[in-house]
Amino acid sequence: MSFARKKLTRHDVIKLIENRRVDMSNLSARRLSATQVIIEVNNKEGVDVLSAPSNYQNSKLIDLLLHSFTIPEYALKNAISEKQSRSKFTMNYFSFLDSYFEASVQAGTNNISKDAEVPPDSISAWHQHLLKTRSESYVWASLNTLQKILSRTLTYLHGKTSNWPEQVRAVWLALKATTPAKPAHEKTQPLGMYLNIPSDVFHNDELYIGLRYGVIWLLQRLNTQREKIVKNSLVSEILQRNQGKTLNEFDSSFAWSIKKKTSASPDRLNLLSEVLQCIQGDELLTEWQCYSFKKLQPLLGRDDQILPYKDQAELLSRYISEEGSFRMTAKGYGRNDTAWKPLKKWFGPAGSGNRMPRFVWWGSDLISHMALERLLMVWLLASERAQRSGIEKLTLDAVCFSGDRETVIKSV
């Protein structure tokens, strides 16, 4: 049955199959017309339509390539993965003829004959186009697959090479001459080499799983920390007052620096005190806040000089007065201040002007995702589609965020 009067879509073909107007077991029925054929693909419906390039609809080469999807060698012997490859690379070649090669021919001749044949030099032109846009392996697979399709279809239809149509045989010879050698397979480098982790300690799959579990755990922990802080009655009240402000305006109202305690409003001091107490109530937050002090950052990554938790807790306690209000500088207790002794190596004498750095949770972080959360989500999403070939090129600068700092806070 021919449907030559109408160019059919995939939806049309699905309807024809459902209505039993096309029987897929009848291989010749897959050829819908001189310019269209049904192909098998790995999608929900399992079928699609391949159409001839618009300017080469009467080409013997194109007719042969369309016919290749109806022969038993394709329909009955090949797995769906092989069928998918044939469809993909044939579509790529047709697209090239329509969008690139055809345009260059028009530039030289102004028009194309209705019965134009695809010339053999289209293969070298396609090859050069692929080299500019695809990987070495993809280039080889494209040319090799098209050569295989032509060879098997011509053999099925015409037998030995001497019987092949001259014009199509010329294209096959061009393919044979142009197809590069199959690229050598390079063993995948272990991911641990980028993390200074020996491959015999953790394999790639273990590192992927570890990254994902670690990211998910930390995202959940950050969310729990934020919820705990914003549920504080004073914090919640102040957040409510700031509804309607942009994130920039919100950060301005939470400006960190306080030059003198007397210049700070009671609200600000109480808020600082409440948030610091929330930080003190979480061991992980306590550690992060302590390592926010630049003087302690040299200890990061040095397992032999980890600051014990009791010393971390002692450090933060020095920023809460006996009355419970916040202090911007650490309080000292004179010469007999033995609790400060483990910290003296890094901070000098207690009360010597060590100012509290900005809280790890502060400002717009309380109502919007902080930079760490956005980075963690980038890592989580990237782990879904990690391309090992690009790992060496990936840097933190390559991660882009599209956050809008003028987002209006509508509710808390």
SEROBA-116032 format. One record per residue (C-alpha): residue in three letters; x, y, z. Coordinates in nm, 3 decimals, always signed. Layout:
BEGIN
> residu / u / v / w
> ALA / X / Y / Z .
...
! end
This chain:
BEGIN
> residu / u / v / w
> MET / +0.000 / +0.000 / +0.000 .
> SER / +0.142 / +0.338 / -0.099 .
> PHE / +0.074 / +0.669 / +0.077 .
> ALA / +0.254 / +0.880 / -0.183 .
> ARG / +0.008 / +1.168 / -0.180 .
> LYS / +0.079 / +1.270 / +0.176 .
> LYS / +0.396 / +1.310 / +0.379 .
> LEU / +0.324 / +1.110 / +0.692 .
> THR / +0.431 / +1.186 / +1.048 .
> ARG / +0.514 / +0.943 / +1.327 .
> HIS / +0.165 / +1.002 / +1.469 .
> ASP / +0.013 / +0.910 / +1.131 .
> VAL / +0.213 / +0.588 / +1.117 .
> ILE / +0.110 / +0.488 / +1.470 .
> LYS / -0.255 / +0.536 / +1.373 .
> LEU / -0.209 / +0.331 / +1.055 .
> ILE / -0.056 / +0.046 / +1.255 .
> GLU / -0.327 / +0.065 / +1.522 .
> ASN / -0.597 / +0.058 / +1.250 .
> ARG / -0.418 / -0.234 / +1.081 .
> ARG / -0.373 / -0.044 / +0.758 .
> VAL / -0.002 / -0.118 / +0.783 .
> ASP / +0.123 / -0.462 / +0.886 .
> MET / +0.478 / -0.438 / +1.022 .
> SER / +0.534 / -0.809 / +0.957 .
> ASN / +0.493 / -0.734 / +0.586 .
> LEU / +0.837 / -0.584 / +0.526 .
> SER / +0.752 / -0.426 / +0.191 .
> ALA / +0.461 / -0.239 / +0.356 .
> ARG / +0.711 / -0.047 / +0.566 .
> ARG / +0.803 / +0.152 / +0.257 .
> LEU / +0.528 / +0.411 / +0.272 .
> SER / +0.624 / +0.585 / -0.052 .
> ALA / +0.921 / +0.664 / -0.275 .
> THR / +1.038 / +0.916 / -0.015 .
> GLN / +0.937 / +0.765 / +0.322 .
> VAL / +0.990 / +0.445 / +0.518 .
> ILE / +0.893 / +0.321 / +0.864 .
> ILE / +1.194 / +0.261 / +1.090 .
> GLU / +1.216 / +0.083 / +1.425 .
> VAL / +1.339 / +0.292 / +1.718 .
> ASN / +1.374 / +0.255 / +2.091 .
> ASN / +1.084 / +0.473 / +2.202 .
> LYS / +0.743 / +0.404 / +2.357 .
> GLU / +0.574 / +0.334 / +2.024 .
> GLY / +0.878 / +0.160 / +1.873 .
> VAL / +0.844 / +0.328 / +1.532 .
> ASP / +0.928 / +0.650 / +1.352 .
> VAL / +0.936 / +0.779 / +0.993 .
> LEU / +1.247 / +0.843 / +0.784 .
> SER / +1.202 / +1.087 / +0.495 .
> ALA / +1.428 / +1.151 / +0.198 .
> PRO / +1.622 / +1.481 / +0.185 .
> SER / +1.403 / +1.739 / +0.013 .
> ASN / +1.641 / +1.804 / -0.278 .
> TYR / +1.738 / +1.442 / -0.345 .
> GLN / +1.402 / +1.267 / -0.343 .
> ASN / +1.467 / +1.091 / -0.675 .
> SER / +1.823 / +0.988 / -0.595 .
> LYS / +1.913 / +0.621 / -0.645 .
> LEU / +2.134 / +0.638 / -0.335 .
> ILE / +1.854 / +0.775 / -0.118 .
> ASP / +1.610 / +0.518 / -0.259 .
> LEU / +1.853 / +0.241 / -0.167 .
> LEU / +1.907 / +0.371 / +0.187 .
> LEU / +1.532 / +0.393 / +0.243 .
> HIS / +1.490 / +0.042 / +0.105 .
> SER / +1.753 / -0.092 / +0.346 .
> PHE / +1.499 / -0.059 / +0.629 .
> THR / +1.268 / -0.315 / +0.464 .
> ILE / +1.509 / -0.603 / +0.395 .
> PRO / +1.511 / -0.915 / +0.620 .
> GLU / +1.873 / -0.858 / +0.729 .
> TYR / +1.761 / -0.534 / +0.898 .
> ALA / +1.410 / -0.624 / +1.016 .
> LEU / +1.457 / -0.981 / +1.132 .
> LYS / +1.819 / -1.026 / +1.235 .
> ASN / +1.923 / -0.704 / +1.406 .
> ALA / +1.862 / -0.613 / +1.768 .
> ILE / +1.689 / -0.284 / +1.848 .
> SER / +2.024 / -0.125 / +1.944 .
> GLU / +2.164 / -0.195 / +1.595 .
> LYS / +1.843 / -0.067 / +1.433 .
> GLN / +1.867 / +0.247 / +1.644 .
> SER / +2.225 / +0.306 / +1.528 .
> ARG / +2.135 / +0.261 / +1.163 .
> SER / +1.842 / +0.501 / +1.196 .
> LYS / +2.048 / +0.762 / +1.383 .
> PHE / +2.340 / +0.773 / +1.139 .
> THR / +2.119 / +0.762 / +0.828 .
> MET / +1.912 / +1.050 / +0.967 .
> ASN / +2.233 / +1.240 / +1.037 .
> TYR / +2.349 / +1.195 / +0.677 .
> PHE / +2.010 / +1.302 / +0.537 .
> SER / +2.008 / +1.606 / +0.766 .
> PHE / +2.356 / +1.699 / +0.643 .
> LEU / +2.240 / +1.675 / +0.280 .
> ASP / +1.941 / +1.898 / +0.356 .
> SER / +2.104 / +2.160 / +0.577 .
> TYR / +2.472 / +2.177 / +0.480 .
> PHE / +2.578 / +1.998 / +0.162 .
> GLU / +2.270 / +2.098 / -0.035 .
> ALA / +2.323 / +2.463 / +0.063 .
> SER / +2.683 / +2.458 / -0.064 .
> VAL / +2.572 / +2.310 / -0.396 .
> GLN / +2.309 / +2.580 / -0.435 .
> ALA / +2.572 / +2.846 / -0.379 .
> GLY / +2.765 / +2.717 / -0.685 .
> THR / +2.477 / +2.636 / -0.921 .
> ASN / +2.185 / +2.843 / -0.788 .
> ASN / +1.949 / +2.544 / -0.824 .
> ILE / +1.936 / +2.166 / -0.808 .
> SER / +1.792 / +1.941 / -1.076 .
> LYS / +1.473 / +1.761 / -0.979 .
> ASP / +1.642 / +1.429 / -1.055 .
> ALA / +1.973 / +1.518 / -0.892 .
> GLU / +2.187 / +1.230 / -0.772 .
> VAL / +2.380 / +1.257 / -0.446 .
> PRO / +2.744 / +1.294 / -0.558 .
> PRO / +3.027 / +1.085 / -0.404 .
> ASP / +3.198 / +1.398 / -0.273 .
> SER / +2.908 / +1.439 / -0.028 .
> ILE / +3.084 / +1.172 / +0.179 .
> SER / +3.408 / +1.367 / +0.224 .
> ALA / +3.204 / +1.681 / +0.295 .
> TRP / +2.999 / +1.494 / +0.558 .
> HIS / +3.321 / +1.358 / +0.706 .
> GLN / +3.466 / +1.708 / +0.743 .
> HIS / +3.141 / +1.833 / +0.897 .
> LEU / +3.142 / +1.549 / +1.152 .
> LEU / +3.504 / +1.616 / +1.245 .
> LYS / +3.406 / +1.970 / +1.345 .
> THR / +3.101 / +1.873 / +1.548 .
> ARG / +3.147 / +1.518 / +1.681 .
> SER / +3.390 / +1.295 / +1.867 .
> GLU / +3.641 / +1.069 / +1.692 .
> SER / +3.439 / +0.760 / +1.786 .
> TYR / +3.114 / +0.910 / +1.656 .
> VAL / +3.278 / +1.002 / +1.323 .
> TRP / +3.403 / +0.646 / +1.276 .
> ALA / +3.066 / +0.494 / +1.374 .
> SER / +2.874 / +0.722 / +1.135 .
> LEU / +3.081 / +0.645 / +0.826 .
> ASN / +3.128 / +0.277 / +0.911 .
> THR / +2.755 / +0.223 / +0.968 .
> LEU / +2.654 / +0.391 / +0.641 .
> GLN / +2.915 / +0.184 / +0.456 .
> LYS / +2.777 / -0.133 / +0.617 .
> ILE / +2.418 / -0.042 / +0.524 .
> LEU / +2.510 / +0.021 / +0.161 .
> SER / +2.723 / -0.290 / +0.130 .
> ARG / +2.461 / -0.527 / +0.273 .
> THR / +2.168 / -0.373 / +0.087 .
> LEU / +2.352 / -0.370 / -0.248 .
> THR / +2.460 / -0.731 / -0.196 .
> TYR / +2.102 / -0.831 / -0.109 .
> LEU / +1.959 / -0.659 / -0.418 .
> HIS / +2.235 / -0.704 / -0.678 .
> GLY / +2.475 / -0.971 / -0.560 .
> LYS / +2.845 / -0.924 / -0.633 .
> THR / +3.008 / -0.581 / -0.651 .
> SER / +3.037 / -0.576 / -1.032 .
> ASN / +2.655 / -0.577 / -1.056 .
> TRP / +2.604 / -0.275 / -0.832 .
> PRO / +2.463 / +0.045 / -0.992 .
> GLU / +2.755 / +0.266 / -1.089 .
> GLN / +2.638 / +0.586 / -0.914 .
> VAL / +2.566 / +0.413 / -0.582 .
> ARG / +2.883 / +0.206 / -0.605 .
> ALA / +3.083 / +0.531 / -0.642 .
> VAL / +2.938 / +0.656 / -0.312 .
> TRP / +3.020 / +0.324 / -0.144 .
> LEU / +3.380 / +0.347 / -0.269 .
> ALA / +3.399 / +0.704 / -0.133 .
> LEU / +3.278 / +0.575 / +0.203 .
> LYS / +3.532 / +0.294 / +0.198 .
> ALA / +3.813 / +0.540 / +0.122 .
> THR / +3.699 / +0.800 / +0.377 .
> THR / +3.606 / +0.586 / +0.677 .
> PRO / +3.891 / +0.620 / +0.930 .
> ALA / +4.037 / +0.334 / +1.129 .
> LYS / +3.840 / +0.244 / +1.438 .
> PRO / +3.973 / +0.454 / +1.729 .
> ALA / +4.162 / +0.256 / +1.989 .
> HIS / +3.957 / +0.203 / +2.304 .
> GLU / +4.111 / +0.389 / +2.593 .
> LYS / +4.059 / +0.241 / +2.935 .
> THR / +3.850 / +0.466 / +3.156 .
> GLN / +4.065 / +0.646 / +3.408 .
> PRO / +3.967 / +0.587 / +3.772 .
> LEU / +3.781 / +0.884 / +3.919 .
> GLY / +3.984 / +0.855 / +4.237 .
> MET / +4.286 / +1.001 / +4.061 .
> TYR / +4.111 / +1.339 / +4.060 .
> LEU / +4.048 / +1.310 / +4.435 .
> ASN / +4.385 / +1.166 / +4.537 .
> ILE / +4.212 / +0.837 / +4.624 .
> PRO / +4.389 / +0.514 / +4.513 .
> SER / +4.176 / +0.303 / +4.276 .
> ASP / +4.228 / -0.003 / +4.495 .
> VAL / +4.056 / +0.177 / +4.784 .
> PHE / +3.735 / +0.282 / +4.606 .
> HIS / +3.613 / +0.194 / +4.257 .
> ASN / +3.435 / +0.444 / +4.030 .
> ASP / +3.086 / +0.315 / +4.112 .
> GLU / +3.158 / +0.339 / +4.484 .
> LEU / +3.278 / +0.698 / +4.444 .
> TYR / +2.963 / +0.792 / +4.251 .
> ILE / +2.739 / +0.635 / +4.515 .
> GLY / +2.943 / +0.796 / +4.794 .
> LEU / +2.916 / +1.137 / +4.630 .
> ARG / +2.541 / +1.108 / +4.586 .
> TYR / +2.474 / +0.978 / +4.939 .
> GLY / +2.702 / +1.244 / +5.085 .
> VAL / +2.532 / +1.524 / +4.891 .
> ILE / +2.182 / +1.403 / +4.980 .
> TRP / +2.274 / +1.369 / +5.348 .
> LEU / +2.425 / +1.718 / +5.362 .
> LEU / +2.131 / +1.879 / +5.178 .
> GLN / +1.893 / +1.723 / +5.429 .
> ARG / +2.112 / +1.831 / +5.720 .
> LEU / +2.127 / +2.189 / +5.592 .
> ASN / +1.751 / +2.197 / +5.558 .
> THR / +1.710 / +2.070 / +5.913 .
> GLN / +1.948 / +2.337 / +6.041 .
> ARG / +1.760 / +2.615 / +5.862 .
> GLU / +1.423 / +2.492 / +5.991 .
> LYS / +1.552 / +2.487 / +6.348 .
> ILE / +1.680 / +2.845 / +6.328 .
> VAL / +1.376 / +2.999 / +6.155 .
> LYS / +1.141 / +2.829 / +6.406 .
> ASN / +1.304 / +3.031 / +6.684 .
> SER / +1.034 / +3.277 / +6.793 .
> LEU / +1.250 / +3.591 / +6.769 .
> VAL / +1.405 / +3.488 / +6.435 .
> SER / +1.060 / +3.405 / +6.296 .
> GLU / +0.921 / +3.742 / +6.411 .
> ILE / +1.204 / +3.937 / +6.246 .
> LEU / +1.172 / +3.736 / +5.925 .
> GLN / +0.802 / +3.817 / +5.912 .
> ARG / +0.882 / +4.188 / +5.936 .
> ASN / +1.101 / +4.157 / +5.625 .
> GLN / +0.837 / +4.008 / +5.397 .
> GLY / +0.819 / +4.183 / +5.060 .
> LYS / +1.189 / +4.269 / +5.050 .
> THR / +1.423 / +4.145 / +4.779 .
> LEU / +1.714 / +3.922 / +4.880 .
> ASN / +1.954 / +4.216 / +4.847 .
> GLU / +1.735 / +4.432 / +5.070 .
> PHE / +1.703 / +4.143 / +5.314 .
> ASP / +2.084 / +4.105 / +5.331 .
> SER / +2.119 / +4.480 / +5.388 .
> SER / +1.885 / +4.465 / +5.686 .
> PHE / +2.100 / +4.181 / +5.823 .
> ALA / +2.429 / +4.366 / +5.770 .
> TRP / +2.692 / +4.190 / +5.981 .
> SER / +2.925 / +4.459 / +6.110 .
> ILE / +2.861 / +4.619 / +6.448 .
> LYS / +3.118 / +4.881 / +6.536 .
> LYS / +3.009 / +4.930 / +6.895 .
> LYS / +2.774 / +4.736 / +7.114 .
> THR / +2.603 / +5.059 / +7.216 .
> SER / +2.527 / +5.138 / +6.850 .
> ALA / +2.340 / +4.810 / +6.795 .
> SER / +1.967 / +4.790 / +6.851 .
> PRO / +1.840 / +4.550 / +7.120 .
> ASP / +1.664 / +4.355 / +6.843 .
> ARG / +1.991 / +4.306 / +6.658 .
> LEU / +2.180 / +4.192 / +6.969 .
> ASN / +1.900 / +3.958 / +7.072 .
> LEU / +1.881 / +3.815 / +6.720 .
> LEU / +2.259 / +3.755 / +6.713 .
> SER / +2.236 / +3.586 / +7.051 .
> GLU / +1.947 / +3.360 / +6.947 .
> VAL / +2.112 / +3.251 / +6.620 .
> LEU / +2.445 / +3.185 / +6.794 .
> GLN / +2.270 / +2.967 / +7.053 .
> CYS / +2.109 / +2.769 / +6.768 .
> ILE / +2.456 / +2.721 / +6.619 .
> GLN / +2.592 / +2.611 / +6.957 .
> GLY / +2.316 / +2.351 / +6.979 .
> ASP / +2.440 / +2.168 / +6.668 .
> GLU / +2.785 / +2.003 / +6.669 .
> LEU / +2.830 / +2.034 / +6.293 .
> LEU / +2.731 / +2.402 / +6.295 .
> THR / +2.962 / +2.462 / +6.589 .
> GLU / +3.251 / +2.316 / +6.391 .
> TRP / +3.167 / +2.519 / +6.079 .
> GLN / +3.137 / +2.840 / +6.277 .
> CYS / +3.473 / +2.782 / +6.446 .
> TYR / +3.649 / +2.719 / +6.116 .
> SER / +3.501 / +3.044 / +5.987 .
> PHE / +3.772 / +3.211 / +6.195 .
> LYS / +4.060 / +3.269 / +5.954 .
> LYS / +4.310 / +3.189 / +6.228 .
> LEU / +4.176 / +2.832 / +6.250 .
> GLN / +4.151 / +2.764 / +5.878 .
> PRO / +4.513 / +2.636 / +5.850 .
> LEU / +4.392 / +2.337 / +6.058 .
> LEU / +4.151 / +2.225 / +5.785 .
> GLY / +4.262 / +1.898 / +5.627 .
> ARG / +4.524 / +1.835 / +5.898 .
> ASP / +4.396 / +1.538 / +6.093 .
> ASP / +4.680 / +1.561 / +6.343 .
> GLN / +4.571 / +1.907 / +6.456 .
> ILE / +4.193 / +1.883 / +6.476 .
> LEU / +4.045 / +2.124 / +6.728 .
> PRO / +3.849 / +1.913 / +6.981 .
> TYR / +3.477 / +1.980 / +7.010 .
> LYS / +3.507 / +2.098 / +7.373 .
> ASP / +3.749 / +2.370 / +7.259 .
> GLN / +3.517 / +2.465 / +6.972 .
> ALA / +3.228 / +2.497 / +7.217 .
> GLU / +3.447 / +2.701 / +7.454 .
> LEU / +3.541 / +2.941 / +7.175 .
> LEU / +3.179 / +3.016 / +7.080 .
> SER / +3.072 / +3.049 / +7.443 .
> ARG / +3.305 / +3.349 / +7.478 .
> TYR / +3.071 / +3.549 / +7.251 .
> ILE / +2.773 / +3.522 / +7.487 .
> SER / +2.786 / +3.739 / +7.797 .
> GLU / +2.686 / +3.621 / +8.145 .
> GLU / +2.353 / +3.802 / +8.093 .
> GLY / +2.299 / +3.603 / +7.771 .
> SER / +2.353 / +3.887 / +7.524 .
> PHE / +2.580 / +3.868 / +7.219 .
> ARG / +2.940 / +3.999 / +7.221 .
> MET / +3.123 / +4.079 / +6.895 .
> THR / +3.463 / +4.003 / +7.056 .
> ALA / +3.563 / +3.708 / +7.273 .
> LYS / +3.554 / +3.756 / +7.649 .
> GLY / +3.865 / +3.677 / +7.854 .
> TYR / +3.901 / +3.592 / +8.226 .
> GLY / +4.251 / +3.711 / +8.298 .
> ARG / +4.569 / +3.518 / +8.374 .
> ASN / +4.392 / +3.221 / +8.529 .
> ASP / +4.179 / +3.163 / +8.215 .
> THR / +4.279 / +2.796 / +8.181 .
> ALA / +3.987 / +2.709 / +7.950 .
> TRP / +4.135 / +2.943 / +7.689 .
> LYS / +4.477 / +2.778 / +7.697 .
> PRO / +4.416 / +2.534 / +7.400 .
> LEU / +4.299 / +2.832 / +7.191 .
> LYS / +4.580 / +3.068 / +7.284 .
> LYS / +4.816 / +2.918 / +7.025 .
> TRP / +4.585 / +3.038 / +6.749 .
> PHE / +4.412 / +3.343 / +6.897 .
> GLY / +4.657 / +3.484 / +7.149 .
> PRO / +4.533 / +3.597 / +7.493 .
> ALA / +4.159 / +3.586 / +7.551 .
> GLY / +3.986 / +3.917 / +7.500 .
> SER / +4.252 / +4.043 / +7.258 .
> GLY / +4.010 / +4.160 / +6.993 .
> ASN / +3.914 / +3.834 / +6.819 .
> ARG / +3.594 / +3.929 / +6.640 .
> MET / +3.322 / +3.679 / +6.556 .
> PRO / +3.309 / +3.612 / +6.179 .
> ARG / +2.974 / +3.619 / +5.999 .
> PHE / +2.749 / +3.335 / +6.110 .
> VAL / +2.735 / +3.033 / +5.880 .
> TRP / +2.356 / +3.087 / +5.877 .
> TRP / +2.269 / +3.452 / +5.834 .
> GLY / +2.078 / +3.697 / +5.615 .
> SER / +1.909 / +3.562 / +5.303 .
> ASP / +2.048 / +3.213 / +5.372 .
> LEU / +1.765 / +3.182 / +5.623 .
> ILE / +1.495 / +3.210 / +5.355 .
> SER / +1.675 / +3.116 / +5.031 .
> HIS / +1.915 / +2.843 / +4.920 .
> MET / +2.271 / +2.928 / +5.017 .
> ALA / +2.564 / +2.893 / +4.774 .
> LEU / +2.663 / +2.558 / +4.929 .
> GLU / +2.318 / +2.411 / +4.869 .
> ARG / +2.319 / +2.526 / +4.505 .
> LEU / +2.663 / +2.373 / +4.451 .
> LEU / +2.555 / +2.045 / +4.612 .
> MET / +2.251 / +2.030 / +4.385 .
> VAL / +2.473 / +2.092 / +4.080 .
> TRP / +2.691 / +1.798 / +4.188 .
> LEU / +2.387 / +1.576 / +4.244 .
> LEU / +2.238 / +1.657 / +3.902 .
> ALA / +2.578 / +1.627 / +3.733 .
> SER / +2.624 / +1.279 / +3.881 .
> GLU / +2.317 / +1.172 / +3.681 .
> ARG / +2.489 / +1.263 / +3.352 .
> ALA / +2.858 / +1.259 / +3.436 .
> GLN / +3.075 / +1.239 / +3.123 .
> ARG / +3.407 / +1.097 / +3.233 .
> SER / +3.579 / +1.242 / +2.925 .
> GLY / +3.509 / +1.593 / +3.053 .
> ILE / +3.603 / +1.554 / +3.418 .
> GLU / +3.951 / +1.700 / +3.368 .
> LYS / +3.799 / +2.014 / +3.214 .
> LEU / +3.546 / +2.066 / +3.494 .
> THR / +3.635 / +2.338 / +3.742 .
> LEU / +3.434 / +2.532 / +3.997 .
> ASP / +3.442 / +2.826 / +3.756 .
> ALA / +3.257 / +2.607 / +3.504 .
> VAL / +2.956 / +2.587 / +3.736 .
> CYS / +2.708 / +2.864 / +3.665 .
> PHE / +2.417 / +2.969 / +3.882 .
> SER / +2.122 / +3.164 / +3.750 .
> GLY / +2.003 / +3.291 / +4.087 .
> ASP / +1.799 / +3.611 / +4.078 .
> ARG / +1.913 / +3.835 / +4.363 .
> GLU / +1.606 / +4.051 / +4.311 .
> THR / +1.361 / +3.774 / +4.395 .
> VAL / +1.091 / +3.917 / +4.621 .
> ILE / +1.031 / +3.743 / +4.951 .
> LYS / +0.660 / +3.669 / +4.951 .
> SER / +0.634 / +3.447 / +5.258 .
> VAL / +0.848 / +3.284 / +5.521 .
! end
